[in-house]
């Protein structure tokens, strides 16, 4: 037994046990290869589907709004509970340009249309603006809120097998997209 040859074991049971071990190892390696190929195929299919989003309008988490000429802007947010809502809109230099008192809003998704004017009803130039939602409950306590942005997908970049969508200069992970429309 000092230098036993696995092809000539002392008894048949040892030989069968060794063959079974080799067979199990080979099956595990084959399964691992097939799983890796399946994952790569799935990534490829997701990336191919993502390319179909170029030119489409998406909704994703964010606080950016793009003002275009003569087009009102949708501001979308989701409240955890009923709340009194105030929306502050800021220009690209973070200057407050508009405050909208939306009043009491119901829990869940809400939407408001901004006409692109200042507090003094002056029309603002086209560009990128940001907004914040201040929401308080009936006792004045803060109510949790999620903000959303809308935009058209201009390009897609693939990074480490994941698709990143670009709306303007803003990167959005494919997994963050809530809705897609024309």
Beta strands, then each sheet from edge to edge (+ up, - down):
strand 1: 57-61
strand 2: 64-67
strand 3: 73-79
strand 4: 83-90
strand 5: 96-105
strand 6: 108-114
strand 7: 127-136
strand 8: 145-152
strand 9: 155-159
strand 10: 162-167
strand 11: 170-173
strand 12: 177-181
sheet 1: 6+ 3- 8+ 1- 12+
sheet 2: 2+ 7- 4+ 5-
sheet 3: 9+ 10- 11+
end
